[in-house]
Amino acid sequence: MNSKTSLARLSFLLFGFAFLYIPIVSLVVYSFNESRLVTVWSGFSTEWYSRLFDNEQILEAAWLSLRIAAVNATGATILGTLAGLALARFGRFRGRTLLSGMSTAPLVMPEVITGLSLLLLFVATEQAFGWPAGRGVSTITIAHITLTLSYVTVIVQSRLASLDVSLEEAAMDLGARPASVFMRVTLPIISPALISGWLLAFTISLDDLVIASFVSGPGASTLPMVIFSKVRLGVSPDINALATIMVALVTLGVLIAGLVMLRRDRARQRDMQMALRSDAS
């Protein structure tokens, strides 16, 4: 019975991985296809990668998306850390319920509603104050920060909730000021959560299509918008090449972040072991 159960679990696991990753693998394989038909293999070729790098529209859209995603991830991480710190450390204060609700509302709000409401907001502020002057990079960035701020807040708040407060109290007992305690004790401990929040915000911004379509304007087409406009006319092999490059970059980023967090965990464990040995001696 146990062997049958283990075999069934292994089968379900393999089926789940196959369902998730076989389409990605096939996309990568067909990005090296010589034929124009994306479903017919006619030979190995890197022609579509060279054509991709000659396509100025895609390159400009990719560079724009990367810039927006980087600014968005940084802004969302800063604001999300402050919001998570307030919710996790300041106890009950006036406006806590409102802050918690506003911080988590974009998590459950449909992106169509979020994009439409932000569009109406930008139109109203432009009519009232003259800013923003049309829709473009700034409006997309603000909209993405509004969306991804919630994810960073939840991640940081959950990490701070599980943090041992005695470490901060010990630092303050030794004479450290609250700002110094946060910079020297709290921030290094929650740094894996900050890295995770930054990467998540970056990925969501790079992947967003719905909200960007509402708040963008002429000359501010992100990469998902360009890909969607091309796919509507039929999938071309250069799109497979672009998707392969994006998968490779995301995989590289995840591996680097994992190695950094692993080294930090090993260093912290090593420091704890040295501290325990010094106390024992």
C-alpha positions in Angstrom: 0.0 0.0 0.0 2.8 2.4 0.9 4.6 1.6 -2.4 1.5 2.3 -4.4 0.9 5.5 -2.5 4.5 6.6 -3.2 4.2 5.7 -6.8 0.9 7.7 -7.1 2.5 10.7 -5.5 5.5 10.5 -7.8 3.2 10.3 -10.8 1.2 13.3 -9.7 4.4 15.2 -9.1 5.9 14.3 -12.5 2.6 15.2 -14.2 2.5 18.6 -12.5 6.1 19.4 -13.5 5.4 18.2 -17.1 2.2 20.3 -17.3 4.2 23.4 -16.1 7.5 23.1 -17.9 6.9 21.1 -21.2 5.3 24.2 -22.9 8.3 26.3 -21.8 10.8 23.7 -23.1 9.0 23.4 -26.4 9.0 27.2 -26.7 12.8 27.2 -26.2 13.3 24.4 -28.7 11.2 26.1 -31.4 13.0 29.4 -30.9 15.9 27.6 -32.8 13.6 26.4 -35.6 14.6 27.4 -39.1 11.1 27.4 -40.4 8.7 30.4 -40.2 6.0 28.0 -38.9 6.3 27.8 -35.1 4.9 24.3 -35.0 6.8 22.7 -37.8 10.5 21.8 -37.2 12.7 22.1 -40.3 16.2 22.4 -38.8 18.4 24.2 -36.3 19.0 27.9 -36.8 19.7 31.0 -34.8 18.3 33.3 -37.5 15.4 34.5 -35.4 17.7 35.7 -32.6 19.6 37.9 -35.1 16.3 39.2 -36.5 15.1 39.9 -32.9 18.1 42.0 -32.1 17.5 43.9 -35.4 13.9 44.7 -34.4 14.1 48.2 -32.9 10.5 48.2 -31.7 11.0 45.1 -29.5 14.3 46.4 -28.2 12.9 49.8 -27.3 9.9 48.2 -25.6 12.1 45.7 -23.7 14.4 48.5 -22.5 11.4 50.6 -21.4 9.9 47.6 -19.5 13.2 47.0 -17.7 13.5 50.6 -16.7 9.9 50.7 -15.4 10.2 47.4 -13.6 13.5 48.5 -11.9 12.1 51.8 -10.7 8.8 50.2 -9.7 10.5 47.4 -7.7 12.7 49.8 -5.8 9.9 52.2 -5.0 7.5 49.4 -4.0 10.2 47.8 -1.8 10.8 51.1 0.1 7.2 51.9 0.6 6.2 48.3 1.3 8.9 48.0 3.9 7.7 51.1 5.7 4.1 49.9 5.5 5.0 46.4 6.7 7.1 47.9 9.5 4.2 50.1 10.7 1.8 47.2 10.7 4.1 44.7 12.4 5.8 47.0 15.0 3.6 49.9 15.9 0.8 47.9 17.4 -2.7 49.4 17.2 -2.8 53.0 16.1 -5.4 55.3 14.5 -5.8 54.4 10.9 -4.2 51.0 11.2 -7.3 49.3 9.7 -7.4 51.7 6.8 -3.7 51.3 6.1 -4.0 47.5 6.2 -7.0 47.5 3.9 -5.4 49.9 1.4 -2.1 48.0 1.4 -3.8 44.7 0.7 -6.7 45.8 -1.6 -4.7 45.5 -4.9 -4.1 41.8 -4.1 -7.8 41.0 -4.5 -8.8 43.8 -6.8 -9.3 42.8 -10.5 -6.6 44.4 -12.6 -9.3 45.8 -15.0 -10.8 47.7 -12.1 -7.4 48.9 -10.9 -6.3 50.1 -14.3 -9.6 51.9 -15.0 -9.6 53.6 -11.6 -6.0 54.7 -12.0 -6.8 56.0 -15.5 -9.7 58.1 -14.1 -7.4 59.3 -11.3 -4.7 60.5 -13.8 -7.3 62.2 -16.0 -8.8 64.0 -13.0 -5.4 65.1 -11.6 -4.4 66.3 -15.1 -7.5 68.4 -15.3 -7.1 69.8 -11.8 -3.4 70.3 -11.5 -2.0 69.8 -15.0 -0.1 66.7 -13.9 0.6 64.2 -15.4 0.7 65.8 -18.8 -0.7 62.8 -20.7 -0.1 59.1 -20.0 3.3 57.6 -20.4 6.2 56.2 -18.4 5.5 58.0 -15.2 1.8 56.9 -15.1 2.8 53.3 -15.8 5.4 53.4 -13.0 3.0 54.8 -10.5 0.4 52.3 -11.4 2.8 49.4 -11.1 4.0 50.7 -7.7 0.4 50.8 -6.6 -0.1 47.2 -7.6 3.2 45.7 -6.3 3.3 47.6 -3.1 0.8 45.2 -1.6 3.0 42.1 -2.3 6.1 43.7 -0.7 4.0 44.8 2.4 2.7 41.3 3.0 6.1 39.7 2.6 7.9 42.2 4.9 5.1 42.2 7.5 5.1 38.4 7.7 8.9 38.3 8.1 8.8 41.0 10.8 6.1 39.1 12.6 8.3 36.0 12.9 11.4 38.0 13.9 12.7 37.6 17.5 12.1 41.0 19.1 14.7 40.2 21.8 17.5 40.8 19.3 16.3 44.4 18.8 15.7 44.9 22.5 19.2 43.6 23.3 20.7 46.2 20.9 18.7 49.0 22.5 19.8 47.8 25.9 23.4 48.2 24.7 22.8 51.8 23.9 21.8 51.7 20.2 19.2 54.2 19.0 16.1 52.9 17.2 17.4 54.0 13.8 20.7 52.3 14.4 18.9 49.1 15.5 16.9 49.1 12.4 19.9 49.6 10.1 22.3 47.2 11.9 20.0 44.5 13.3 16.5 44.5 11.7 17.4 45.3 8.1 20.1 42.6 7.7 17.8 40.0 9.1 14.9 40.8 6.8 17.1 41.4 3.8 16.0 38.0 2.2 12.4 39.2 2.4 13.4 42.5 0.8 15.2 40.7 -2.0 12.2 38.4 -2.5 9.8 41.4 -2.6 12.0 43.3 -5.0 12.2 40.4 -7.4 8.4 39.7 -7.2 7.6 43.4 -7.8 10.1 43.4 -10.7 8.6 40.3 -12.3 5.0 41.5 -11.9 5.8 44.9 -13.4 7.6 43.2 -16.3 4.7 40.9 -16.9 1.8 43.3 -16.6 -0.3 44.0 -19.6 -3.8 45.0 -18.4 -3.0 47.9 -16.1 -0.3 49.2 -18.5 -2.8 49.2 -21.3 -5.0 51.5 -19.4 -2.4 54.0 -18.2 0.0 54.1 -21.1 0.1 56.6 -24.0 1.7 57.1 -27.4 5.4 56.2 -27.3 5.1 54.3 -24.1 4.4 50.7 -25.2 5.8 48.1 -22.8 7.1 44.8 -23.9 4.0 42.8 -23.0 1.9 45.3 -25.0 4.1 44.9 -28.1 4.1 41.1 -27.8 0.3 41.0 -27.4 -0.2 43.2 -30.5 2.1 40.9 -32.5 0.5 37.6 -31.2 -2.9 38.8 -32.2 -1.7 38.7 -35.8 -0.1 35.3 -35.4 2.9 34.0 -33.4 6.2 34.5 -35.2 9.5 32.7 -34.3 11.2 35.8 -33.1 8.6 36.0 -30.3 9.8 32.5 -29.2 13.4 33.8 -29.3 12.3 36.8 -27.1 10.5 34.5 -24.7 13.5 32.3 -24.4 15.8 35.2 -23.5 13.3 36.4 -20.9 13.1 32.9 -19.4 16.9 32.7 -19.3 17.2 36.1 -17.6 14.6 35.3 -15.0 16.2 32.0 -14.3 19.6 33.6 -13.9 18.1 36.2 -11.5 16.4 33.6 -9.4 19.6 31.6 -9.1 21.7 34.6 -8.1 19.1 35.7 -5.5 19.0 32.1 -4.2 22.8 31.9 -3.9 22.9 35.3 -2.1 20.3 34.3 0.4 21.9 30.9 0.9 25.3 32.6 1.7 23.6 34.9 4.1 21.9 32.0 5.9 25.2 30.1 6.2 27.0 33.2 7.4 24.3 33.8 10.1 24.4 30.2 11.2 28.2 30.3 11.4 28.0 33.5 13.5 25.4 31.9 15.8 27.6 28.8 16.3 30.6 30.9 17.1 28.6 32.9 19.6 27.4 29.7 21.2 30.9 28.3 21.4 32.2 31.6 23.0 29.4 31.5 25.6 30.2 27.9 26.4 33.9 28.6 26.9 
